[in-house]
């Protein structure tokens, strides 16, 4: 029933989830690893989808077998009893309820739930890797345009310049906050 992957699932999922992160300092490595990581996620997603479909087929087969068993048993009991021949027998809803409560079907439904959850997680991870690929290409384009290395004036940026610019932006924000508080206080005093 379930596909047999050669890699342990927990370690693989942990590795693939951590692989979504992009390091702008190792774009070459991330760019080279992207197709293989995406292929692995896509294969796992396809395998999980196949598992879900297989479990659904098993549930259908189990339900059909149980339905036939219940109807056959009902017919055999009706053959020996004249009062049962006149009654309609079990309703479809009653049969569905009996089938749904059997241990075999309950177990398969639980397996289906687990398989669907795994499929949903893999589909989300696959989408993350698609977005990761787009982001890597965008980062590479920025790198080629020297976005990370130069200011708008063409001078090379340094970490110290970046920190100073960030500090200036934070200070300007704090100043605006103080000014708006001061204006509110003045307007409250005027009232």
VOBA-1610 file (N, C-alpha, C; in pm, whole numbers, padded with zeros to 5 digits, always signed):
BEGIN
Unk+00082-00119+00000Unk+00000+00000+00000Unk+00085+00125+00000Unk+00146+00161+00111Unk+00227+00284+00116Unk+00355+00264+00038Unk+00400+00371-00026Unk+00522+00362-00106Unk+00641+00342-00015Unk+00738+00276-00066Unk+00859+00247+00010Unk+00970+00340-00038Unk+00992+00449+00034Unk+01102+00539+00002Unk+01226+00489+00072Unk+01340+00501+00007Unk+01465+00451+00061Unk+01517+00538+00175Unk+01477+00665+00181Unk+01526+00757+00282Unk+01427+00761+00399Unk+01478+00767+00522Unk+01386+00780+00636Unk+01306+00909+00624Unk+01174+00899+00640Unk+01086+01013+00617Unk+01113+01130+00710Unk+01131+01104+00839Unk+01147+01214+00933Unk+01270+01296+00900Unk+01384+01230+00881Unk+01507+01301+00851Unk+01496+01374+00718Unk+01434+01312+00620Unk+01420+01374+00489Unk+01332+01498+00497Unk+01218+01489+00566Unk+01129+01605+00578Unk+01198+01717+00653Unk+01273+01683+00757Unk+01346+01784+00833Unk+01448+01853+00743Unk+01519+01774+00664Unk+01619+01829+00572Unk+01553+01917+00466Unk+01444+01871+00409Unk+01378+01948+00304Unk+01316+02076+00358Unk+01259+02071+00477Unk+01204+02192+00538Unk+01313+02295+00566Unk+01429+02248+00612Unk+01538+02342+00639Unk+01602+02392+00510Unk+01586+02317+00402Unk+01644+02357+00275Unk+01573+02472+00206Unk+01458+02512+00256Unk+01382+02621+00193Unk+01452+02755+00215Unk+01528+02766+00324Unk+01595+02891+00358Unk+01703+02924+00255Unk+01711+03051+00217Unk+01810+03097+00119Unk+01916+03177+00194Unk+02042+03149+00164Unk+02153+03224+00221Unk+02209+03311+00109Unk+02196+03443+00122Unk+02240+03531+00013Unk+02391+03526-00006Unk+02463+03473+00091Unk+02608+03465+00078Unk+02653+03337+00008Unk+02559+03246-00016Unk+02594+03123-00089Unk+02490+03096-00197Unk+02460+03198-00275Unk+02359+03185-00380Unk+02397+03079-00483Unk+02527+03067-00514Unk+02569+02966-00611Unk+02532+02827-00562Unk+02561+02798-00436Unk+02529+02667-00380Unk+02378+02644-00378Unk+02304+02744-00333Unk+02158+02732-00329Unk+02100+02713-00468Unk+02154+02786-00565Unk+02105+02775-00702Unk+02134+02637-00760Unk+02251+02583-00730Unk+02285+02449-00779Unk+02202+02341-00712Unk+02171+02358-00585Unk+02097+02256-00511Unk+01947+02260-00541Unk+01895+02372-00588Unk+01751+02390-00607Unk+01686+02283-00694Unk+01736+02251-00813Unk+01667+02151-00895Unk+01658+02014-00828Unk+01765+01971-00763Unk+01764+01840-00699Unk+01668+01838-00580Unk+01669+01944-00500Unk+01577+01951-00386Unk+01431+01954-00434Unk+01406+02032-00538Unk+01270+02037-00591Unk+01227+01901-00646Unk+01318+01833-00715Unk+01287+01700-00771Unk+01250+01604-00658Unk+01326+01608-00550Unk+01297+01518-00437Unk+01160+01547-00377Unk+01129+01675-00359Unk+00999+01711-00304Unk+00887+01672-00401Unk+00907+01696-00529Unk+00806+01661-00629Unk+00782+01510-00633Unk+00889+01431-00624Unk+00874+01285-00623Unk+00800+01238-00498Unk+00835+01296-00384Unk+00765+01259-00260Unk+00617+01298-00267Unk+00589+01412-00326Unk+00450+01456-00340Unk+00373+01360-00430Unk+00433+01321-00541Unk+00367+01226-00632Unk+00345+01092-00563Unk+00442+01047-00487Unk+00429+00921-00414Unk+00318+00931-00309Unk+00312+01042-00238Unk+00208+01061-00136Unk+00070+01065-00201Unk+00060+01128-00317Unk-00068+01134-00389Unk-00111+00994-00430Unk-00016+00915-00475Unk-00044+00777-00513Unk-00091+00697-00391Unk-00028+00719-00275Unk-00068+00651-00152Unk-00212+00685-00115Unk-00248+00812-00127Unk-00385+00855-00095Unk-00484+00785-00188Unk-00455+00783-00316Unk-00544+00718-00413Unk-00557+00568-00386Unk-00447+00505-00349Unk-00449+00361-00320Unk-00534+00332-00196Unk-00522+00412-00094Unk-00602+00392+00027Unk-00750+00414-00004Unk-00781+00514-00087Unk-00921+00536-00127Unk-00978+00414-00199Unk-00896+00354-00288Unk-00941+00233-00358Unk-00963+00119-00258Unk-00874+00105-00160Unk-00890+00000-00060Unk-01017+00020+00022Unk-01048+00146+00053Unk-01172+00175+00127Unk-01292+00136+00042Unk-01290+00172-00085Unk-01402+00137-00175Unk-01420-00014-00183Unk-01309-00087-00197Unk-01316-00233-00206Unk-01370-00292-00077Unk-01320-00245+00037Unk-01367-00294+00167Unk-01515-00267+00185Unk-01559-00146+00151Unk-01701-00113+00165Unk-01787-00200+00074Unk-01742-00221-00049Unk-01818-00306-00142Unk-01827-00449-00091Unk-01716-00504-00041Unk-01716-00640+00012Unk-01809-00652+00132Unk-01803-00556+00222Unk-01889-00560+00340Unk-02036-00543+00302Unk-02064-00461+00204Unk-02201-00442+00157Unk-02257-00574+00106Unk-02179-00641+00024Unk-02224-00770-00031Unk-02244-00871+00083Unk-02152-00874+00179Unk-02165-00967+00292Unk-02294-00940+00371Unk-02320-00813+00399Unk-02440-00779+00476Unk-02568-00812+00400Unk-02573-00781+00272Unk-02692-00811+00192Unk-02710-00963+00176Unk-02601-01037+00161Unk-02609-01183+00149Unk-02661-01243+00279Unk-02606-01196+00390Unk-02650-01244+00521Unk-02798-01213+00542Unk-02839-01095+00503Unk-02978-01055+00516Unk-03069-01145+00431Unk-03026-01175+00309Unk-03105-01261+00220Unk-03114-01402+00274Unk-03004-01455+00330Unk-03006-01589+00387Unk-03100-01596+00506Unk-03098-01494+00590Unk-03188-01491+00705Unk-03332-01477+00662Unk-03357-01404+00554Unk-03493-01385+00506Unk-03549-01513+00445Unk-03465-01596+00387Unk-03511-01722+00327Unk-03568-01816+00432Unk-03517-01812+00552Unk-03564-01903+00656Unk-03678-01847+00738Unk-03714-01723+00722Unk-03814-01660+00808Unk-03917-01589+00721Unk-04042-01633+00728Unk-04150-01574+00647Unk-04176-01427+00684Unk-04163-01391+00811Unk-04186-01252+00852Unk-04082-01159+00791Unk-03958-01205+00781Unk-03851-01124+00722Unk-03873-01103+00573Unk-03936-01198+00505Unk-03958-01184+00361Unk-04049-01065+00331Unk-04143-01041+00423Unk-04236-00930+00402Unk-04175-00795+00438Unk-04073-00795+00524Unk-04010-00667+00561Unk-03913-00623+00452Unk-03881-00495+00453Unk-03793-00439+00350Unk-03648-00478+00371Unk-03609-00514+00491Unk-03469-00542+00520Unk-03401-00417+00572Unk-03268-00421+00574Unk-03192-00307+00626Unk-03194-00192+00526Unk-03205-00072+00579Unk-03200+00045+00492Unk-03055+00070+00448Unk-03041+00146+00342Unk-02907+00180+00293Unk-02827+00256+00398Unk-02892+00347+00468Unk-02824+00424+00573Unk-02776+00333+00685Unk-02859+00233+00721Unk-02821+00139+00826Unk-02698+00058+00782Unk-02698+00015+00657Unk-02585-00062+00604Unk-02459+00024+00601Unk-02471+00147+00554Unk-02356+00239+00550Unk-02298+00260+00690Unk-02387+00275+00788Unk-02341+00295+00926Unk-02268+00171+00977Unk-02321+00053+00947Unk-02255-00071+00991Unk-02118-00086+00924Unk-02113-00057+00795Unk-01987-00068+00721Unk-01885+00032+00776Unk-01927+00155+00800Unk-01836+00259+00850Unk-01784+00230+00989Unk-01853+00146+01065Unk-01811+00115+01202Unk-01722-00009+01211Unk-01703-00078+01101Unk-01620-00199+01107Unk-01473-00161+01129Unk-01400-00242+01204Unk-01259-00210+01232Unk-01175-00193+01104Unk-01202-00272+01004Unk-01126-00262+00878Unk-01142-00126+00813Unk-01266-00079+00803Unk-01292+00050+00739Unk-01241+00164+00827Unk-01261+00153+00958Unk-01212+00257+01050Unk-01060+00271+01036Unk-00990+00159+01031Unk-00844+00162+01017Unk-00803+00227+00885Unk-00872+00193+00777Unk-00839+00250+00647Unk-00868+00400+00642Unk-00975+00443+00707Unk-01009+00586+00709Unk-00902+00663+00786Unk-00854+00605+00895Unk-00745+00670+00970Unk-00618+00679+00884Unk-00587+00570+00814Unk-00470+00572+00725Unk-00486+00679+00618Unk-00607+00693+00565Unk-00634+00794+00464Unk-00612+00934+00521Unk-00657+00956+00641Unk-00639+01087+00705Unk-00491+01122+00719Unk-00412+01026+00765Unk-00267+01048+00781Unk-00202+01073+00645Unk-00241+00992+00545Unk-00182+01007+00412Unk-00219+01142+00350Unk-00343+01187+00370Unk-00384+01317+00315Unk-00310+01432+00383Unk-00288+01420+00514Unk-00212+01523+00586Unk-00069+01530+00532Unk-00009+01414+00512Unk+00128+01408+00457Unk+00130+01469+00317Unk+00031+01437+00236Unk+00024+01493+00101Unk+00011+01644+00106Unk-00074+01696+00193Unk-00092+01841+00205Unk+00038+01909+00247Unk+00110+01849+00342Unk+00238+01905+00386Unk+00339+01907+00271Unk+00342+01800+00194Unk+00436+01793+00082Unk+00398+01891-00029Unk+00268+01908-00053Unk+00226+02004-00154Unk+00264+02146-00112Unk+00250+02177+00016Unk+00291+02309+00065Unk+00442+02325+00053Unk+00516+02220+00084Unk+00662+02225+00073Unk+00704+02240-00074Unk+00634+02171-00162Unk+00663+02183-00305Unk+00642+02327-00352Unk+00532+02386-00308Unk+00504+02526-00343Unk+00613+02618-00287Unk+00661+02587-00167Unk+00770+02667-00107Unk+00896+02658-00192Unk+00924+02540-00244Unk+01043+02525-00328Unk+01027+02596-00462Unk+00905+02601-00513Unk+00882+02679-00636Unk+00912+02826-00608Unk+00858+02877-00497Unk+00883+03016-00460Unk+01030+03039-00429Unk+01095+02941-00369Unk+01238+02951-00339Unk+01318+02969-00468Unk+01281+02893-00571Unk+01349+02906-00700Unk+01337+03045-00758Unk+01215+03102-00749Unk+01195+03238-00797Unk+01278+03337-00716Unk+01280+03317-00585Unk+01357+03408-00498Unk+01506+03401-00526Unk+01556+03280-00547Unk+01699+03265-00577Unk+01733+03339-00705Unk+01649+03322-00808Unk+01674+03392-00935Unk+01671+03543-00915Unk+01577+03590-00833Unk+01570+03734-00805Unk+01693+03782-00730Unk+01738+03705-00632Unk+01859+03742-00556Unk+01980+03745-00648Unk+01989+03648-00738Unk+02103+03643-00831Unk+02100+03765-00922Unk+01980+03801-00969Unk+01969+03921-01052Unk+02015+04045-00976Unk+01975+04056-00850Unk+02019+04170-00768Unk+02171+04168-00749Unk+02224+04050-00730Unk+02368+04038-00712Unk+02442+04082-00839Unk+02391+04035-00955Unk+02454+04074-01082Unk+02442+04224-01108Unk+02334+04283-01062Unk+02317+04427-01075Unk+02393+04503-00968Unk+02464+04430-00885Unk+02545+04484-00775Unk+02462+04563-00675Unk+02339+04519-00656Unk+02250+04585-00560Unk+02308+04579-00420Unk+02365+04464-00384Unk+02415+04446-00248Unk+02547+04518-00224Unk+02621+04549-00333Unk+02753+04606-00316Unk+02759+04757-00332Unk+02662+04817-00398Unk+02675+04959-00431Unk+02555+05039-00382Unk+02583+05164-00352Unk+02477+05260-00322Unk+02425+05313-00455Unk+02321+05393-00449Unk+02265+05446-00574Unk+02364+05537-00645Unk+02457+05597-00573Unk+02556+05685-00635Unk+02672+05609-00698Unk+02674+05478-00688Unk+02778+05399-00751Unk+02894+05365-00659Unk+02892+05417-00536Unk+02999+05385-00442Unk+02973+05247-00382Unk+03079+05178-00344Unk+03063+05048-00281Unk+03009+05065-00139Unk+02911+04984-00108Unk+02853+04988+00027Unk+02936+04902+00120Unk+02940+04940+00243Unk+03006+04859+00345Unk+02904+04829+00454Unk+02935+04733+00536Unk+02845+04700+00647Unk+02829+04820+00740Unk+02937+04897+00759Unk+02930+05015+00846Unk+02832+05117+00789Unk+02835+05136+00658Unk+02742+05230+00594Unk+02600+05180+00610Unk+02580+05049+00592Unk+02446+04992+00609Unk+02395+05012+00752Unk+02482+04988+00850Unk+02442+05007+00990Unk+02409+05154+01018Unk+02489+05244+00965Unk+02466+05387+00986Unk+02333+05428+00921Unk+02306+05379+00802Unk+02180+05413+00735Unk+02062+05360+00815Unk+02074+05240+00866Unk+01967+05182+00946Unk+01946+05264+01073Unk+02054+05303+01137Unk+02046+05385+01258Unk+01977+05518+01229Unk+02011+05581+01115Unk+01949+05708+01077Unk+01799+05691+01054Unk+01762+05582+00992Unk+01620+05557+00966Unk+01545+05538+01098Unk+01605+05462+01190Unk+01543+05440+01320Unk+01530+05571+01397Unk+01634+05654+01394Unk+01630+05783+01464Unk+01522+05873+01406Unk+01509+05874+01274Unk+01406+05957+01210Unk+01268+05910+01251Unk+01250+05779+01261Unk+01121+05725+01305Unk+01090+05765+01447Unk+01191+05757+01534Unk+01172+05798+01674Unk+01138+05946+01683Unk+01204+06028+01600Unk+01179+06172+01602Unk+01035+06200+01557Unk+00989+06132+01453Unk+00852+06152+01408Unk+00753+06113+01517Unk+00782+06006+01588Unk+00695+05962+01697Unk+00689+06067+01807Unk+00805+06121+01845Unk+00809+06224+01949Unk+00732+06348+01904Unk+00749+06386+01777Unk+00681+06505+01725Unk+00530+06484+01726Unk+00483+06369+01686Unk+00338+06347+01683Unk+00281+06344+01824Unk+00356+06290+01921Unk+00311+06292+02061Unk+00305+06437+02113Unk+00405+06514+02078Unk+00411+06654+02120Unk+00292+06731+02063Unk+00262+06711+01934Unk+00150+06780+01870Unk+00018+06739+01934Unk+00003+06609+01965Unk-00119+06563+02029Unk-00135+06626+02167Unk-00024+06635+02240Unk-00027+06693+02373Unk-00067+06841+02363Unk-00010+06915+02266Unk-00044+07057+02248Unk-00190+07073+02213Unk-00243+06987+02128Unk-00384+07000+02091Unk-00475+06964+02207Unk-00434+06872+02293Unk-00510+06839+02412Unk-00509+06956+02512Unk-00394+07025+02524Unk-00382+07140+02614Unk-00469+07256+02566Unk-00480+07273+02434Unk-00560+07382+02378Unk-00708+07362+02406Unk-00750+07239+02417Unk-00894+07210+02439Unk-00931+07236+02579
//
